[in-house]
């Protein structure tokens, strides 16, 4: 859950520097052109064409927005189904089954969390951690997480399980009404990485289960999906930035691979300090160029 979306100061500084360079490039590219000549078999020029690299050309994001909306709906559909399995296990007193379903179910939510955050109280109702809200209003995944791992029981969680499923179903009902635009997508990608910096990489998100790596991976996958959708447009504006972001997504996901265990991930408590530091460094290396994507796309 996110209550603060500020970009770290170091990233802001890097962004300003990068943006300054980008603007300089924009100024030159906006009026720039490349002359390309073609030749016949006897090497005599036969035609000349001019390829204009105009950075001021606007982009139609209609297709990108449709693709992202379809992705969000797909993830939300699965999220509701998996939440129903999880809450049924809780209500039936199946402690180990509920524990096994907890983190994988949350991944569908974590990939699309910026959408939930745009829908009023749904994010705190589904994903608030202890002390994020008043005790009387605390419900959702983390309320149940505390009971499963810290108290070692499903007793007394039936009401929270029923409410969690209702909140998940309400999210699905509302998700098609969200006004999505390119700016929201770009901001969402950056916020997903900020989510990791502010709570996942510190191990604060999953205080009782220590399943933070599931959330970490899901946030990266959610941000990566937005990048993949906007990639063709970004390539037309700044091919170097598009390549740099792609390479850093690949590096970060590769860094996470050794932590896989079966179909899931190891406990965050098993990570060594140097491994957490490396993940954090790779995360920052990705966040810097990603935070410039909106400026380059003009959204």
Phi and psi in degrees as GROMACS dihedral restraints (atoms count N, CA, C in turn):
[ dihedral_restraints ]
;  ai    aj    ak    al  type     phi  dphi    fc
    3     4     5     6     1  -120.7    20    10
    4     5     6     7     1   129.0    20    10
    6     7     8     9     1  -112.6    20    10
    7     8     9    10     1   -16.9    20    10
    9    10    11    12     1  -129.0    20    10
   10    11    12    13     1   132.7    20    10
   12    13    14    15     1  -120.1    20    10
   13    14    15    16     1    20.1    20    10
   15    16    17    18     1   -66.4    20    10
   16    17    18    19     1   138.0    20    10
   18    19    20    21     1   -77.0    20    10
   19    20    21    22     1   133.5    20    10
   21    22    23    24     1   -52.0    20    10
   22    23    24    25     1   148.3    20    10
   24    25    26    27     1   -55.7    20    10
   25    26    27    28     1   -39.5    20    10
   27    28    29    30     1   -63.0    20    10
   28    29    30    31     1   -35.2    20    10
   30    31    32    33     1   -71.8    20    10
   31    32    33    34     1   -38.0    20    10
   33    34    35    36     1   -60.9    20    10
   34    35    36    37     1   -46.0    20    10
   36    37    38    39     1   -59.9    20    10
   37    38    39    40     1   -44.5    20    10
   39    40    41    42     1   -63.4    20    10
   40    41    42    43     1   -37.3    20    10
   42    43    44    45     1   -64.4    20    10
   43    44    45    46     1   -41.9    20    10
   45    46    47    48     1   -61.8    20    10
   46    47    48    49     1   -45.8    20    10
   48    49    50    51     1   -60.5    20    10
   49    50    51    52     1   -45.5    20    10
   51    52    53    54     1   -66.2    20    10
   52    53    54    55     1   -41.9    20    10
   54    55    56    57     1   -63.0    20    10
   55    56    57    58     1   -38.8    20    10
   57    58    59    60     1   -58.9    20    10
   58    59    60    61     1   -44.7    20    10
   60    61    62    63     1   -63.4    20    10
   61    62    63    64     1   -41.7    20    10
   63    64    65    66     1   -63.0    20    10
   64    65    66    67     1   -42.2    20    10
   66    67    68    69     1   -62.7    20    10
   67    68    69    70     1   -39.0    20    10
   69    70    71    72     1   -60.7    20    10
   70    71    72    73     1   -43.6    20    10
   72    73    74    75     1   -64.8    20    10
   73    74    75    76     1   -38.8    20    10
   75    76    77    78     1   -58.1    20    10
   76    77    78    79     1   -43.2    20    10
   78    79    80    81     1   -59.4    20    10
   79    80    81    82     1   -40.1    20    10
   81    82    83    84     1   -76.5    20    10
   82    83    84    85     1   -37.7    20    10
   84    85    86    87     1   -72.6    20    10
   85    86    87    88     1   -30.1    20    10
   87    88    89    90     1   -59.7    20    10
   88    89    90    91     1   -30.4    20    10
   90    91    92    93     1  -111.2    20    10
   91    92    93    94     1     2.7    20    10
   93    94    95    96     1   -80.3    20    10
   94    95    96    97     1   158.7    20    10
   96    97    98    99     1  -152.3    20    10
   97    98    99   100     1   157.1    20    10
   99   100   101   102     1  -122.1    20    10
  100   101   102   103     1   125.8    20    10
  102   103   104   105     1   -90.9    20    10
  103   104   105   106     1   124.6    20    10
  105   106   107   108     1  -117.6    20    10
  106   107   108   109     1   130.5    20    10
  108   109   110   111     1  -110.6    20    10
  109   110   111   112     1   144.7    20    10
  111   112   113   114     1  -114.7    20    10
  112   113   114   115     1   150.5    20    10
  114   115   116   117     1  -127.8    20    10
  115   116   117   118     1   154.0    20    10
  117   118   119   120     1   -84.5    20    10
  118   119   120   121     1  -179.9    20    10
  120   121   122   123     1   -59.8    20    10
  121   122   123   124     1   -29.3    20    10
  123   124   125   126     1   -89.7    20    10
  124   125   126   127     1    17.7    20    10
  126   127   128   129     1    65.7    20    10
  127   128   129   130     1    14.4    20    10
  129   130   131   132     1   -87.8    20    10
  130   131   132   133     1   132.1    20    10
  132   133   134   135     1   -56.9    20    10
  133   134   135   136     1   133.0    20    10
  135   136   137   138     1  -116.4    20    10
  136   137   138   139     1   -19.8    20    10
  138   139   140   141     1  -163.0    20    10
  139   140   141   142     1   151.0    20    10
  141   142   143   144     1  -132.2    20    10
  142   143   144   145     1   133.2    20    10
  144   145   146   147     1  -127.0    20    10
  145   146   147   148     1   152.7    20    10
  147   148   149   150     1  -111.7    20    10
  148   149   150   151     1   124.2    20    10
  150   151   152   153     1  -103.1    20    10
  151   152   153   154     1   113.0    20    10
  153   154   155   156     1   -90.0    20    10
  154   155   156   157     1   129.3    20    10
  156   157   158   159     1  -104.9    20    10
  157   158   159   160     1    71.9    20    10
  159   160   161   162     1   -87.8    20    10
  160   161   162   163     1   110.2    20    10
  162   163   164   165     1   -73.2    20    10
  163   164   165   166     1   -10.6    20    10
  165   166   167   168     1   -88.3    20    10
  166   167   168   169     1    -4.4    20    10
  168   169   170   171     1   -64.7    20    10
  169   170   171   172     1   126.9    20    10
  171   172   173   174     1   -76.4    20    10
  172   173   174   175     1   155.1    20    10
  174   175   176   177     1  -113.4    20    10
  175   176   177   178     1   138.9    20    10
  177   178   179   180     1   -89.5    20    10
  178   179   180   181     1   111.9    20    10
  180   181   182   183     1   -94.0    20    10
  181   182   183   184     1     9.1    20    10
  183   184   185   186     1   -55.3    20    10
  184   185   186   187     1   -48.3    20    10
  186   187   188   189     1   -65.1    20    10
  187   188   189   190     1   -41.6    20    10
  189   190   191   192     1   -61.9    20    10
  190   191   192   193     1   -42.2    20    10
  192   193   194   195     1   -65.1    20    10
  193   194   195   196     1   -41.6    20    10
  195   196   197   198     1   -62.5    20    10
  196   197   198   199     1   -42.3    20    10
  198   199   200   201     1   -62.1    20    10
  199   200   201   202     1   -43.4    20    10
  201   202   203   204     1   -69.0    20    10
  202   203   204   205     1   -39.4    20    10
  204   205   206   207     1   -60.8    20    10
  205   206   207   208     1   -42.4    20    10
  207   208   209   210     1   -62.4    20    10
  208   209   210   211     1   -40.1    20    10
  210   211   212   213     1   -62.3    20    10
  211   212   213   214     1   -45.5    20    10
  213   214   215   216     1   -62.0    20    10
  214   215   216   217     1   -44.6    20    10
  216   217   218   219     1   -64.3    20    10
  217   218   219   220     1   -41.7    20    10
  219   220   221   222     1   -60.7    20    10
  220   221   222   223     1   -48.2    20    10
  222   223   224   225     1   -63.2    20    10
  223   224   225   226     1   -39.7    20    10
  225   226   227   228     1   -67.8    20    10
  226   227   228   229     1   -38.7    20    10
  228   229   230   231     1   -58.9    20    10
  229   230   231   232     1   -46.8    20    10
  231   232   233   234     1   -68.8    20    10
  232   233   234   235     1   -37.0    20    10
  234   235   236   237     1   -58.3    20    10
  235   236   237   238     1   -44.7    20    10
  237   238   239   240     1   -63.4    20    10
  238   239   240   241     1   -44.0    20    10
  240   241   242   243     1   -62.9    20    10
  241   242   243   244     1   -44.4    20    10
  243   244   245   246     1   -71.2    20    10
  244   245   246   247     1   -33.5    20    10
  246   247   248   249     1   -64.7    20    10
  247   248   249   250     1   -37.2    20    10
  249   250   251   252     1   -63.9    20    10
  250   251   252   253     1   -40.7    20    10
  252   253   254   255     1   -62.9    20    10
  253   254   255   256     1   -44.3    20    10
  255   256   257   258     1   -63.7    20    10
  256   257   258   259     1   -48.3    20    10
  258   259   260   261     1   -68.7    20    10
  259   260   261   262     1   -32.5    20    10
  261   262   263   264     1   -63.8    20    10
  262   263   264   265     1   -42.0    20    10
  264   265   266   267     1   -62.2    20    10
  265   266   267   268     1   -39.6    20    10
  267   268   269   270     1   -63.1    20    10
  268   269   270   271     1   -47.7    20    10
  270   271   272   273     1   -68.4    20    10
  271   272   273   274     1   -27.3    20    10
  273   274   275   276     1   -89.2    20    10
  274   275   276   277     1     3.9    20    10
  276   277   278   279     1    73.8    20    10
  277   278   279   280     1    20.3    20    10
  279   280   281   282     1   -89.9    20    10
  280   281   282   283     1    83.8    20    10
  282   283   284   285     1   -58.5    20    10
  283   284   285   286     1   -52.9    20    10
  285   286   287   288     1   -67.4    20    10
  286   287   288   289     1   -37.3    20    10
  288   289   290   291     1   -64.7    20    10
  289   290   291   292     1   -41.9    20    10
  291   292   293   294     1   -63.1    20    10
  292   293   294   295     1   -41.5    20    10
  294   295   296   297     1   -62.2    20    10
  295   296   297   298     1   -40.7    20    10
  297   298   299   300     1   -67.7    20    10
  298   299   300   301     1   -31.7    20    10
  300   301   302   303     1   -84.6    20    10
  301   302   303   304     1   -21.6    20    10
  303   304   305   306     1   -54.4    20    10
  304   305   306   307     1   -62.6    20    10
  306   307   308   309     1   -68.1    20    10
  307   308   309   310     1   -45.7    20    10
  309   310   311   312     1   -59.2    20    10
  310   311   312   313     1   -36.5    20    10
  312   313   314   315     1   -63.3    20    10
  313   314   315   316     1   -42.3    20    10
  315   316   317   318     1   -65.0    20    10
  316   317   318   319     1   -24.7    20    10
  318   319   320   321     1   -59.7    20    10
  319   320   321   322     1   -36.9    20    10
  321   322   323   324     1   -64.8    20    10
  322   323   324   325     1   -34.0    20    10
  324   325   326   327     1   -74.0    20    10
  325   326   327   328     1   -44.3    20    10
  327   328   329   330     1   -63.0    20    10
  328   329   330   331     1   -28.5    20    10
  330   331   332   333     1   -69.2    20    10
  331   332   333   334     1   -26.6    20    10
  333   334   335   336     1  -121.0    20    10
  334   335   336   337     1    22.0    20    10
  336   337   338   339     1   -56.3    20    10
  337   338   339   340     1   -36.8    20    10
  339   340   341   342     1   -57.6    20    10
  340   341   342   343     1   -29.4    20    10
  342   343   344   345     1   -69.4    20    10
  343   344   345   346     1   -44.7    20    10
  345   346   347   348     1   -61.6    20    10
  346   347   348   349     1   -36.1    20    10
  348   349   350   351     1   -66.9    20    10
  349   350   351   352     1   -19.6    20    10
  351   352   353   354     1   -88.0    20    10
  352   353   354   355     1     1.2    20    10
  354   355   356   357     1  -116.3    20    10
  355   356   357   358     1    58.4    20    10
  357   358   359   360     1    60.5    20    10
  358   359   360   361     1  -126.4    20    10
  360   361   362   363     1   -87.5    20    10
  361   362   363   364     1     5.2    20    10
  363   364   365   366     1   -62.5    20    10
  364   365   366   367     1   -39.7    20    10
  366   367   368   369     1   -64.3    20    10
  367   368   369   370     1   -52.2    20    10
  369   370   371   372     1   -62.8    20    10
  370   371   372   373     1   -32.5    20    10
  372   373   374   375     1   -67.9    20    10
  373   374   375   376     1   -31.6    20    10
  375   376   377   378     1   -93.5    20    10
  376   377   378   379     1   -35.2    20    10
  378   379   380   381     1  -129.2    20    10
  379   380   381   382     1    12.0    20    10
  381   382   383   384     1   -67.0    20    10
  382   383   384   385     1   138.6    20    10
  384   385   386   387     1   -91.1    20    10
  385   386   387   388     1   168.0    20    10
  387   388   389   390     1   -57.6    20    10
  388   389   390   391     1   136.5    20    10
  390   391   392   393     1    76.8    20    10
  391   392   393   394     1    -4.1    20    10
  393   394   395   396     1   -71.4    20    10
  394   395   396   397     1   -32.0    20    10
  396   397   398   399     1  -133.8    20    10
  397   398   399   400     1   170.9    20    10
  399   400   401   402     1   -60.9    20    10
  400   401   402   403     1   145.3    20    10
  402   403   404   405     1   -52.5    20    10
  403   404   405   406     1   -40.8    20    10
  405   406   407   408     1   -65.8    20    10
  406   407   408   409     1   -23.4    20    10
  408   409   410   411     1  -101.3    20    10
  409   410   411   412     1     0.0    20    10
  411   412   413   414     1   -76.9    20    10
  412   413   414   415     1   122.2    20    10
  414   415   416   417     1  -150.4    20    10
  415   416   417   418     1  -170.0    20    10
  417   418   419   420     1    92.0    20    10
  418   419   420   421     1  -166.6    20    10
  420   421   422   423     1   -57.6    20    10
  421   422   423   424     1   -47.5    20    10
  423   424   425   426     1   -71.7    20    10
  424   425   426   427     1   -26.0    20    10
  426   427   428   429     1   -63.1    20    10
  427   428   429   430     1   -45.8    20    10
  429   430   431   432     1   -70.5    20    10
  430   431   432   433     1   -37.6    20    10
  432   433   434   435     1   -54.6    20    10
  433   434   435   436     1   -44.5    20    10
  435   436   437   438     1   -58.7    20    10
  436   437   438   439     1   -43.3    20    10
  438   439   440   441     1   -67.5    20    10
  439   440   441   442     1   -42.5    20    10
  441   442   443   444     1   -65.2    20    10
  442   443   444   445     1   -44.7    20    10
  444   445   446   447     1   -95.7    20    10
  445   446   447   448     1   -45.5    20    10
  447   448   449   450     1   -78.8    20    10
  448   449   450   451     1   -43.0    20    10
  450   451   452   453     1   -91.7    20    10
  451   452   453   454     1   -18.7    20    10
  453   454   455   456     1    67.5    20    10
  454   455   456   457     1    34.4    20    10
  456   457   458   459     1  -153.5    20    10
  457   458   459   460     1   159.5    20    10
  459   460   461   462     1  -101.6    20    10
  460   461   462   463     1    -3.1    20    10
  462   463   464   465     1   -59.1    20    10
  463   464   465   466     1   134.3    20    10
  465   466   467   468     1    81.6    20    10
  466   467   468   469     1     4.9    20    10
  468   469   470   471     1  -102.1    20    10
  469   470   471   472     1     0.4    20    10
  471   472   473   474     1   -59.0    20    10
  472   473   474   475     1   -44.8    20    10
  474   475   476   477     1   -64.4    20    10
  475   476   477   478     1   -41.3    20    10
  477   478   479   480     1   -67.1    20    10
  478   479   480   481     1   -35.2    20    10
  480   481   482   483     1   -65.2    20    10
  481   482   483   484     1   -46.0    20    10
  483   484   485   486     1   -60.6    20    10
  484   485   486   487     1   -42.7    20    10
  486   487   488   489     1   -67.9    20    10
  487   488   489   490     1   -37.4    20    10
  489   490   491   492     1   -61.6    20    10
  490   491   492   493     1   -43.5    20    10
  492   493   494   495     1   -64.1    20    10
  493   494   495   496     1   -40.1    20    10
  495   496   497   498     1   -62.1    20    10
  496   497   498   499     1   -41.0    20    10
  498   499   500   501     1   -66.1    20    10
  499   500   501   502     1   -38.5    20    10
  501   502   503   504     1   -64.7    20    10
  502   503   504   505     1   -42.0    20    10
  504   505   506   507     1   -66.5    20    10
  505   506   507   508     1   -35.9    20    10
  507   508   509   510     1   -66.7    20    10
  508   509   510   511     1   -39.0    20    10
  510   511   512   513     1   -58.7    20    10
  511   512   513   514     1   -45.5    20    10
  513   514   515   516     1   -62.0    20    10
  514   515   516   517     1   -39.9    20    10
  516   517   518   519     1   -66.6    20    10
  517   518   519   520     1   -34.9    20    10
  519   520   521   522     1   -88.6    20    10
  520   521   522   523     1   -18.9    20    10
  522   523   524   525     1   -62.8    20    10
  523   524   525   526     1   -28.5    20    10
  525   526   527   528     1   -77.4    20    10
  526   527   528   529     1   -10.7    20    10
  528   529   530   531     1   -94.4    20    10
  529   530   531   532     1    -7.9    20    10
  531   532   533   534     1   -67.2    20    10
  532   533   534   535     1   133.0    20    10
  534   535   536   537     1   -79.5    20    10
  535   536   537   538     1   107.7    20    10
  537   538   539   540     1  -103.8    20    10
  538   539   540   541     1   132.1    20    10
  540   541   542   543     1  -134.9    20    10
  541   542   543   544     1   175.6    20    10
  543   544   545   546     1   -62.9    20    10
  544   545   546   547     1   -36.8    20    10
  546   547   548   549     1   -62.6    20    10
  547   548   549   550     1   -41.0    20    10
  549   550   551   552     1   -64.8    20    10
  550   551   552   553     1   -38.5    20    10
  552   553   554   555     1   -63.9    20    10
  553   554   555   556     1   -47.3    20    10
  555   556   557   558     1   -63.1    20    10
  556   557   558   559     1   -46.3    20    10
  558   559   560   561     1   -61.5    20    10
  559   560   561   562     1   -39.5    20    10
  561   562   563   564     1   -61.6    20    10
  562   563   564   565     1   -40.7    20    10
  564   565   566   567     1   -63.0    20    10
  565   566   567   568     1   -43.8    20    10
  567   568   569   570     1   -66.8    20    10
  568   569   570   571     1   -40.7    20    10
  570   571   572   573     1   -65.3    20    10
  571   572   573   574     1   -33.6    20    10
  573   574   575   576     1   -63.1    20    10
  574   575   576   577     1   -39.4    20    10
  576   577   578   579     1   -71.2    20    10
  577   578   579   580     1   -36.5    20    10
  579   580   581   582     1   -62.6    20    10
  580   581   582   583     1   -35.5    20    10
  582   583   584   585     1   -56.1    20    10
  583   584   585   586     1   -44.3    20    10
  585   586   587   588     1   -65.3    20    10
  586   587   588   589     1   -44.9    20    10
  588   589   590   591     1   -62.6    20    10
  589   590   591   592     1   -38.1    20    10
  591   592   593   594     1   -83.0    20    10
  592   593   594   595     1   -25.7    20    10
  594   595   596   597     1  -140.2    20    10
  595   596   597   598     1   -36.4    20    10
  597   598   599   600     1   -73.7    20    10
  598   599   600   601     1   -48.1    20    10
  600   601   602   603     1   -68.0    20    10
  601   602   603   604     1   -20.5    20    10
  603   604   605   606     1   -89.3    20    10
  604   605   606   607     1    -8.5    20    10
  606   607   608   609     1    77.0    20    10
  607   608   609   610     1    17.5    20    10
  609   610   611   612     1   -87.9    20    10
  610   611   612   613     1   -21.9    20    10
  612   613   614   615     1   -67.5    20    10
  613   614   615   616     1   -49.2    20    10
  615   616   617   618     1  -106.2    20    10
  616   617   618   619     1    73.5    20    10
  618   619   620   621     1   -61.9    20    10
  619   620   621   622     1   -31.2    20    10
  621   622   623   624     1  -104.4    20    10
  622   623   624   625     1   -38.3    20    10
  624   625   626   627     1   -90.7    20    10
  625   626   627   628     1   -22.5    20    10
  627   628   629   630     1    57.3    20    10
  628   629   630   631     1    36.4    20    10
  630   631   632   633     1   -97.9    20    10
  631   632   633   634     1    31.7    20    10
  633   634   635   636     1   -59.7    20    10
  634   635   636   637     1   -29.2    20    10
  636   637   638   639     1   -64.5    20    10
  637   638   639   640     1   -31.5    20    10
  639   640   641   642     1   -62.1    20    10
  640   641   642   643     1   -46.0    20    10
  642   643   644   645     1   -65.2    20    10
  643   644   645   646     1   -41.6    20    10
  645   646   647   648     1   -56.2    20    10
  646   647   648   649     1   -53.0    20    10
  648   649   650   651     1   -62.6    20    10
  649   650   651   652     1   -43.3    20    10
  651   652   653   654     1   -63.9    20    10
  652   653   654   655     1   -40.8    20    10
  654   655   656   657     1   -61.7    20    10
  655   656   657   658     1   -43.1    20    10
  657   658   659   660     1   -64.2    20    10
  658   659   660   661     1   -42.9    20    10
  660   661   662   663     1   -63.8    20    10
  661   662   663   664     1   -38.3    20    10
  663   664   665   666     1   -64.8    20    10
  664   665   666   667     1   -42.4    20    10
  666   667   668   669     1   -67.8    20    10
  667   668   669   670     1   -40.1    20    10
  669   670   671   672     1   -63.0    20    10
  670   671   672   673     1   -37.5    20    10
  672   673   674   675     1   -60.8    20    10
  673   674   675   676     1   -43.2    20    10
  675   676   677   678     1   -63.2    20    10
  676   677   678   679     1   -43.4    20    10
  678   679   680   681     1   -60.2    20    10
  679   680   681   682     1   -45.2    20    10
  681   682   683   684     1   -60.3    20    10
  682   683   684   685     1   -39.2    20    10
  684   685   686   687     1   -67.9    20    10
  685   686   687   688     1   -39.8    20    10
  687   688   689   690     1   -88.2    20    10
  688   689   690   691     1    -5.3    20    10
  690   691   692   693     1   -54.7    20    10
  691   692   693   694     1   -47.1    20    10
  693   694   695   696     1   -59.9    20    10
  694   695   696   697     1   -40.5    20    10
  696   697   698   699     1   -67.9    20    10
  697   698   699   700     1   -41.4    20    10
  699   700   701   702     1   -63.9    20    10
  700   701   702   703     1   -37.3    20    10
  702   703   704   705     1   -62.7    20    10
  703   704   705   706     1   -32.6    20    10
  705   706   707   708     1   -73.1    20    10
  706   707   708   709     1   -24.4    20    10
  708   709   710   711     1   -94.1    20    10
  709   710   711   712     1   -42.2    20    10
  711   712   713   714     1  -154.3    20    10
  712   713   714   715     1    88.9    20    10
  714   715   716   717     1   -63.1    20    10
  715   716   717   718     1   -34.0    20    10
  717   718   719   720     1   -65.9    20    10
  718   719   720   721     1   -42.8    20    10
  720   721   722   723     1   -65.7    20    10
  721   722   723   724     1   -42.3    20    10
  723   724   725   726     1   -58.3    20    10
  724   725   726   727     1   -43.4    20    10
  726   727   728   729     1   -67.4    20    10
  727   728   729   730     1   -42.0    20    10
  729   730   731   732     1   -62.5    20    10
  730   731   732   733     1   -44.8    20    10
  732   733   734   735     1   -63.7    20    10
  733   734   735   736     1   -44.3    20    10
  735   736   737   738     1   -59.3    20    10
  736   737   738   739     1   -44.5    20    10
  738   739   740   741     1   -64.1    20    10
  739   740   741   742     1   -36.6    20    10
  741   742   743   744     1   -77.0    20    10
  742   743   744   745     1   -31.1    20    10
  744   745   746   747     1   -62.8    20    10
  745   746   747   748     1   -45.0    20    10
  747   748   749   750     1   -60.6    20    10
  748   749   750   751     1   -43.5    20    10
  750   751   752   753     1   -63.5    20    10
  751   752   753   754     1   -41.5    20    10
  753   754   755   756     1   -68.2    20    10
  754   755   756   757     1   -44.0    20    10
  756   757   758   759     1   -65.7    20    10
  757   758   759   760     1   -35.3    20    10
  759   760   761   762     1   -65.3    20    10
  760   761   762   763     1   -37.3    20    10
  762   763   764   765     1   -64.6    20    10
  763   764   765   766     1   -25.6    20    10
  765   766   767   768     1   -85.6    20    10
  766   767   768   769     1   -19.0    20    10
  768   769   770   771     1   -57.7    20    10
  769   770   771   772     1   -41.5    20    10
  771   772   773   774     1   -62.7    20    10
  772   773   774   775     1   -14.4    20    10
  774   775   776   777     1   -92.2    20    10
  775   776   777   778     1     3.7    20    10
  777   778   779   780     1   -70.5    20    10
  778   779   780   781     1   145.0    20    10
  780   781   782   783     1  -143.8    20    10
  781   782   783   784     1   108.6    20    10
  783   784   785   786     1    64.3    20    10
  784   785   786   787     1  -128.8    20    10
  786   787   788   789     1   -91.8    20    10
  787   788   789   790     1     0.5    20    10
  789   790   791   792     1  -127.1    20    10
  790   791   792   793     1  -145.0    20    10
  792   793   794   795     1  -135.7    20    10
  793   794   795   796     1   155.5    20    10
  795   796   797   798     1   -68.9    20    10
  796   797   798   799     1   165.8    20    10
  798   799   800   801     1   -64.7    20    10
  799   800   801   802     1   143.1    20    10
  801   802   803   804     1   -64.6    20    10
  802   803   804   805     1   -22.5    20    10
  804   805   806   807     1   -67.1    20    10
  805   806   807   808     1   -19.5    20    10
  807   808   809   810     1   -82.2    20    10
  808   809   810   811     1   -12.5    20    10
  810   811   812   813     1   -72.6    20    10
  811   812   813   814     1   139.1    20    10
  813   814   815   816     1   -80.6    20    10
  814   815   816   817     1   159.6    20    10
  816   817   818   819     1   -58.1    20    10
  817   818   819   820     1   -39.9    20    10
  819   820   821   822     1   -69.8    20    10
  820   821   822   823     1   -30.5    20    10
  822   823   824   825     1   -69.7    20    10
  823   824   825   826     1   -40.2    20    10
  825   826   827   828     1   -64.3    20    10
  826   827   828   829     1   -39.9    20    10
  828   829   830   831     1   -63.9    20    10
  829   830   831   832     1   -41.5    20    10
  831   832   833   834     1   -65.1    20    10
  832   833   834   835     1   -41.8    20    10
  834   835   836   837     1   -61.0    20    10
  835   836   837   838     1   -42.4    20    10
  837   838   839   840     1   -64.4    20    10
  838   839   840   841     1   -39.6    20    10
  840   841   842   843     1   -66.2    20    10
  841   842   843   844     1   -42.6    20    10
  843   844   845   846     1   -66.5    20    10
  844   845   846   847     1   -33.8    20    10
  846   847   848   849     1   -65.2    20    10
  847   848   849   850     1   -46.1    20    10
  849   850   851   852     1   -64.2    20    10
  850   851   852   853     1   -37.8    20    10
  852   853   854   855     1   -64.0    20    10
  853   854   855   856     1   -29.4    20    10
  855   856   857   858     1   -82.3    20    10
  856   857   858   859     1   -39.4    20    10
  858   859   860   861     1   -63.3    20    10
  859   860   861   862     1   -33.5    20    10
  861   862   863   864     1   -60.1    20    10
  862   863   864   865     1   -58.2    20    10
  864   865   866   867     1   -69.1    20    10
  865   866   867   868     1   -32.2    20    10
  867   868   869   870     1   -64.1    20    10
  868   869   870   871     1   -33.8    20    10
  870   871   872   873     1   -68.4    20    10
  871   872   873   874     1   -13.7    20    10
  873   874   875   876     1   -95.2    20    10
  874   875   876   877     1    -5.3    20    10
  876   877   878   879     1   -61.1    20    10
  877   878   879   880     1   -42.1    20    10
  879   880   881   882     1   -63.3    20    10
  880   881   882   883     1   -41.7    20    10
  882   883   884   885     1   -61.3    20    10
  883   884   885   886     1   -45.3    20    10
  885   886   887   888     1   -66.1    20    10
  886   887   888   889     1   -36.7    20    10
  888   889   890   891     1   -80.0    20    10
  889   890   891   892     1   -11.9    20    10
  891   892   893   894     1    74.3    20    10
  892   893   894   895     1    33.6    20    10
